[in-house]
Amino acid sequence: MKAVEVSRLRKVFGEIVAVDDVSFYVDEGEVFGFLGPNGAGKTTTINMLTTLLKPSSGSAKVWGFDIESEPERVREVIGLVPQELTVDDELTGYENMMLQAALYHVGREDTRRKSREILEFLELEKFAHKKVETYSGGMKKRLEIGCALLHEPRILFLDEPTLGLDVQTRAAIWSYIKSLVREKGVTIFMTTHYMDEADSVCDRVAIIDYGKIRAVDTPNNLKSSIGGDLVELEVSEPNGQFGESLRVLPGVLDVDMNGAHLVIKALRGEEALPAIISMLVRSGVDIRRVEMKRPSLEEVFLSLMGRKLRDFEGSREEVMKRSMTLRRMRK
């Protein structure tokens, strides 16, 4: 079964095309990653799929229910963990879960049982009756995930679930999320800026930029698609005189020179490396560091997006209007 089916989905804010004719699907039981730079359309897509925003055109189904004609049915089968924390600092962890359960009309007895189970699962049972204002950022995020699980959703939407958290907390959050898939069969639709997370957690990823899908595949297939290994070198005499000599070496596909930093893409790095070093030594270049690595998901991302920094396009009025619209829809 397809947990999510999206066909030519589009969202426009004024003159800003936030999501531009995107199509993709998510299988049941899959961990699906949605990757892209700021302003690419990730959160807008999630807001449409979770019925917080209406699309300008196109269609989408979540667990077989149409997001426009059957929004109530969609909300019954989804859980949402947004970027911003929504748990109430003035309430305890347990009270937050009771409040969330009431919004989903979960019975009181079921709520008590499920709250205990979820708090234990997230290792928060010892803090259940403490005010959330005393929680760390990681604990609040875990509670946020727990609240989204109370009504037993079929698919959980996670918008930057580990943004701003330290490495240990990020690892703990992903451990819990993997357990959800393994033990509870929950389908995960997630966005993240951390390429290592997407690489290790996701079954498939979609890369979106300027509202358009640039690639959809497994992390391994995407990494294989850019071809070759990467040989990185730091040299003492940065100059471009040996660049062309490197490019004509057997097996070398590309050479990127940035001052003293060289990045050489080679068909088989271990075979090309001796010739690369030999040529640099003959040229009188002092090699300070050599590192060879396989292509990473980050390299795929940069190959599609480019390395140049960009600003979000659009007037201040349009950005403010979109932000106000999102806030109204969330309320």
C-alpha positions as CSV (number, residue, x, y, z in Angstrom):
1,M,0.0,0.0,0.0
2,K,1.1,3.6,-0.7
3,A,1.1,5.6,2.5
4,V,1.4,8.8,0.6
5,E,0.6,9.5,-3.1
6,V,1.4,13.0,-4.5
7,S,0.5,14.0,-8.0
8,R,1.6,17.4,-9.5
9,L,1.1,19.2,-6.1
10,R,1.6,23.0,-6.3
11,K,1.4,25.8,-3.7
12,V,1.8,29.5,-4.6
13,F,2.1,32.4,-2.1
14,G,1.6,35.7,-4.0
15,E,4.4,35.5,-6.6
16,I,6.3,32.8,-4.7
17,V,6.0,29.3,-6.1
18,A,6.8,27.4,-2.9
19,V,6.0,23.9,-4.2
20,D,6.1,23.5,-8.0
21,D,4.3,20.5,-9.6
22,V,5.8,17.7,-7.4
23,S,5.0,14.1,-7.7
24,F,6.2,11.2,-5.5
25,Y,5.0,8.4,-3.3
26,V,5.8,6.8,0.1
27,D,5.4,3.1,0.7
28,E,3.8,1.7,3.9
29,G,6.4,1.1,6.6
30,E,9.0,3.2,4.8
31,V,11.2,5.9,6.3
32,F,11.1,8.6,3.6
33,G,13.4,11.6,3.8
34,F,12.6,15.0,2.3
35,L,15.8,17.0,1.8
36,G,16.5,20.5,0.6
37,P,17.9,23.9,1.5
38,N,16.0,26.5,3.4
39,G,13.1,27.8,1.3
40,A,13.0,24.7,-0.9
41,G,9.4,23.8,-0.1
42,K,9.8,21.0,2.5
43,T,7.7,22.4,5.3
44,T,5.1,23.7,2.8
45,T,4.7,20.2,1.4
46,I,4.3,18.7,4.8
47,N,1.7,21.4,5.7
48,M,-0.3,20.4,2.7
49,L,-0.1,16.7,3.3
50,T,-1.2,17.2,7.0
51,T,-4.1,19.4,5.9
52,L,-2.7,22.6,7.4
53,L,-2.5,24.3,4.0
54,K,-4.7,23.8,0.9
55,P,-2.8,23.2,-2.3
56,S,-3.1,25.7,-5.2
57,S,-3.4,22.7,-7.6
58,G,-2.6,19.0,-7.9
59,S,-3.7,16.2,-5.6
60,A,-2.4,14.0,-2.8
61,K,-3.7,11.1,-0.7
62,V,-2.5,10.0,2.7
63,W,-3.3,6.4,3.6
64,G,-5.8,6.5,0.7
65,F,-7.6,9.6,1.9
66,D,-7.7,12.8,-0.2
67,I,-6.1,15.7,1.6
68,E,-8.8,18.2,0.3
69,S,-12.0,16.2,0.2
70,E,-11.3,14.0,3.3
71,P,-9.2,16.1,5.6
72,E,-10.8,14.7,8.8
73,R,-9.9,11.1,7.7
74,V,-6.4,12.2,7.0
75,R,-6.0,13.7,10.4
76,E,-7.1,10.5,12.0
77,V,-4.2,8.5,10.6
78,I,-1.4,11.0,10.9
79,G,0.8,12.3,13.7
80,L,2.8,15.6,13.2
81,V,5.9,16.8,15.0
82,P,6.5,20.3,13.7
83,Q,9.8,22.3,13.8
84,E,8.6,24.5,16.6
85,L,7.9,22.9,20.0
86,T,4.2,23.0,20.8
87,V,4.1,21.3,24.2
88,D,3.0,23.5,27.0
89,D,5.8,24.5,29.5
90,E,3.2,25.2,32.2
91,L,1.9,21.6,32.1
92,T,3.5,18.4,33.2
93,G,4.5,15.8,30.6
94,Y,1.6,13.7,31.6
95,E,-0.8,16.7,31.4
96,N,0.4,17.5,27.9
97,M,-0.4,14.0,26.8
98,M,-3.9,14.1,28.3
99,L,-4.5,17.4,26.5
100,Q,-3.4,15.9,23.2
101,A,-5.5,12.8,23.7
102,A,-8.6,15.0,24.4
103,L,-8.0,16.8,21.1
104,Y,-8.1,13.4,19.3
105,H,-11.1,12.2,21.4
106,V,-9.1,9.3,22.9
107,G,-10.9,7.7,25.9
108,R,-9.5,8.6,29.3
109,E,-8.7,5.0,30.3
110,D,-6.9,4.4,26.9
111,T,-5.1,7.7,27.4
112,R,-3.7,6.6,30.8
113,R,-2.5,3.3,29.5
114,K,-1.0,4.7,26.3
115,S,0.6,7.6,28.1
116,R,2.4,5.2,30.5
117,E,3.5,3.0,27.6
118,I,4.8,5.9,25.5
119,L,6.5,7.7,28.4
120,E,8.3,4.5,29.3
121,F,9.2,3.9,25.6
122,L,10.7,7.4,25.4
123,E,12.4,7.1,28.8
124,L,10.4,10.0,30.2
125,E,8.3,8.1,32.9
126,K,10.4,9.5,35.7
127,F,9.6,13.0,34.6
128,A,5.9,12.5,33.7
129,H,4.7,14.7,36.6
130,K,7.3,17.4,36.3
131,K,6.5,20.7,34.5
132,V,7.8,20.7,30.9
133,E,9.6,24.0,31.7
134,T,12.1,21.8,33.6
135,Y,12.8,19.6,30.6
136,S,15.9,19.8,28.4
137,G,15.4,20.5,24.6
138,G,15.8,16.8,23.8
139,M,13.3,15.8,26.4
140,K,10.8,18.3,25.1
141,K,11.3,16.9,21.6
142,R,10.8,13.3,22.8
143,L,7.6,14.4,24.6
144,E,6.4,16.1,21.3
145,I,6.9,12.8,19.5
146,G,5.1,11.0,22.3
147,C,2.1,13.3,22.0
148,A,1.9,12.7,18.3
149,L,1.8,8.9,18.9
150,L,-1.1,8.9,21.4
151,H,-3.8,8.2,18.8
152,E,-1.7,5.5,17.2
153,P,-1.1,7.2,13.8
154,R,-0.3,5.1,10.7
155,I,2.1,7.7,9.4
156,L,4.3,10.2,11.4
157,F,5.4,13.4,9.9
158,L,8.6,14.8,11.4
159,D,9.7,18.3,10.3
160,E,13.4,18.8,11.3
161,P,13.0,16.6,14.5
162,T,16.6,17.0,15.7
163,L,17.3,20.6,14.7
164,G,19.5,22.3,17.2
165,L,20.0,19.2,19.4
166,D,23.4,17.9,20.5
167,V,24.9,14.8,18.9
168,Q,24.0,12.4,21.8
169,T,20.3,13.6,21.9
170,R,20.1,13.4,18.1
171,A,21.3,9.8,18.3
172,A,18.7,9.0,21.0
173,I,15.9,10.6,19.0
174,W,16.7,8.5,16.0
175,S,17.0,5.4,18.1
176,Y,13.4,5.9,19.2
177,I,12.2,6.7,15.7
178,K,13.8,3.5,14.3
179,S,12.0,1.6,17.1
180,L,8.7,3.1,16.0
181,V,9.2,1.6,12.6
182,R,10.5,-1.7,13.8
183,E,8.1,-2.3,16.8
184,K,5.0,-0.4,15.9
185,G,5.0,-0.4,12.1
186,V,4.7,3.4,11.8
187,T,5.5,5.0,8.4
188,I,7.9,8.0,8.7
189,F,7.9,11.1,6.5
190,M,10.8,13.3,7.7
191,T,12.7,16.4,6.7
192,T,16.2,17.1,7.9
193,H,19.3,19.2,7.2
194,Y,21.6,16.5,8.5
195,M,22.7,14.4,5.5
196,D,24.3,11.7,7.8
197,E,20.9,11.2,9.4
198,A,19.1,10.8,6.1
199,D,21.8,8.4,4.9
200,S,21.6,6.1,7.9
201,V,17.9,6.2,8.6
202,C,16.0,6.6,5.3
203,D,14.9,3.9,3.0
204,R,14.5,6.5,0.2
205,V,15.0,10.2,0.0
206,A,13.6,13.0,-2.3
207,I,15.7,16.1,-2.9
208,I,13.7,19.3,-3.5
209,D,15.0,22.7,-4.6
210,Y,13.1,25.8,-5.5
211,G,9.9,23.8,-5.1
212,K,10.8,21.1,-7.6
213,I,11.9,17.5,-7.0
214,R,15.4,17.0,-8.3
215,A,15.9,13.3,-7.4
216,V,14.1,10.4,-5.6
217,D,15.9,7.2,-4.8
218,T,17.6,5.1,-2.1
219,P,20.7,6.8,-0.5
220,N,23.0,4.2,-2.0
221,N,21.6,4.6,-5.5
222,L,21.9,8.4,-5.3
223,K,25.5,8.1,-4.1
224,S,26.3,5.7,-6.9
225,S,24.7,8.1,-9.5
226,I,27.4,10.8,-9.1
227,G,30.1,8.2,-9.9
228,G,33.7,7.7,-8.6
229,D,35.5,8.2,-5.4
230,L,36.8,11.5,-3.9
231,V,40.4,12.1,-3.2
232,E,41.0,15.2,-1.1
233,L,44.4,16.8,-0.7
234,E,45.9,19.8,1.1
235,V,49.0,21.1,-0.6
236,S,51.6,23.7,0.4
237,E,51.9,25.6,-2.9
238,P,48.4,26.4,-4.2
239,N,48.5,27.2,-7.9
240,G,46.6,26.1,-10.9
241,Q,49.6,25.0,-13.0
242,F,49.2,21.3,-12.4
243,G,45.4,21.3,-12.7
244,E,45.4,20.2,-16.3
245,S,48.1,17.6,-15.7
246,L,45.8,16.0,-13.0
247,R,42.8,16.0,-15.3
248,V,44.5,13.9,-18.0
249,L,45.6,11.2,-15.5
250,P,44.0,7.8,-16.1
251,G,40.8,7.4,-14.1
252,V,40.5,11.0,-13.1
253,L,37.0,12.4,-13.8
254,D,37.2,15.9,-12.4
255,V,39.5,18.2,-10.4
256,D,38.2,21.0,-8.2
257,M,40.8,23.4,-6.9
258,N,40.1,25.9,-4.1
259,G,43.4,27.4,-3.0
260,A,45.4,24.7,-1.2
261,H,42.5,22.4,-1.1
262,L,42.1,19.9,-4.0
263,V,39.1,17.6,-4.5
264,I,39.7,15.0,-7.3
265,K,36.9,12.7,-8.5
266,A,38.4,9.4,-9.7
267,L,36.7,6.3,-11.2
268,R,38.6,4.1,-8.7
269,G,40.3,6.2,-6.1
270,E,42.7,3.5,-4.8
271,E,44.1,3.0,-8.4
272,A,44.3,6.7,-9.3
273,L,45.9,7.8,-6.0
274,P,49.5,6.7,-6.7
275,A,49.6,8.5,-10.0
276,I,48.1,11.6,-8.5
277,I,50.7,11.8,-5.7
278,S,53.5,11.0,-8.2
279,M,52.5,13.8,-10.5
280,L,52.3,16.3,-7.6
281,V,55.7,15.3,-6.2
282,R,57.2,15.7,-9.7
283,S,55.7,19.1,-9.8
284,G,57.5,20.0,-6.6
285,V,54.3,20.3,-4.6
286,D,54.4,19.5,-0.8
287,I,51.5,17.3,0.1
288,R,50.3,17.9,3.6
289,R,47.2,15.7,3.8
290,V,45.5,13.0,1.7
291,E,42.1,11.5,2.3
292,M,40.1,9.2,0.1
293,K,36.4,8.7,0.6
294,R,33.4,7.3,-1.1
295,P,30.7,9.7,-2.3
296,S,28.4,10.7,0.6
297,L,24.7,11.9,0.4
298,E,26.1,15.3,1.2
299,E,28.1,15.2,-2.0
300,V,25.0,14.2,-3.9
301,F,23.2,17.1,-2.4
302,L,25.9,19.5,-3.3
303,S,26.2,18.1,-6.8
304,L,22.5,18.8,-7.4
305,M,22.3,22.1,-5.5
306,G,25.7,23.6,-6.1
307,R,28.0,24.9,-3.4
308,K,27.1,28.6,-3.7
309,L,25.1,30.1,-0.8
310,R,21.8,31.5,-1.7
311,D,19.2,33.8,-0.2
312,F,15.5,33.0,-0.1
313,E,13.8,34.9,-3.0
314,G,10.8,37.0,-2.4
315,S,9.8,40.4,-1.1
316,R,9.5,41.1,2.7
317,E,5.8,41.5,2.2
318,E,5.4,38.1,0.5
319,V,7.5,36.3,3.2
320,M,5.5,38.0,6.0
321,K,2.2,37.0,4.3
322,R,3.3,33.4,3.9
323,S,4.4,33.3,7.6
324,M,1.1,34.8,8.8
325,T,-0.8,32.3,6.6
326,L,1.1,29.3,8.1
327,R,0.5,30.6,11.7
328,R,-3.2,31.0,11.0
329,M,-3.5,27.5,9.5
330,R,-1.6,26.0,12.4
331,K,-4.1,27.5,14.9
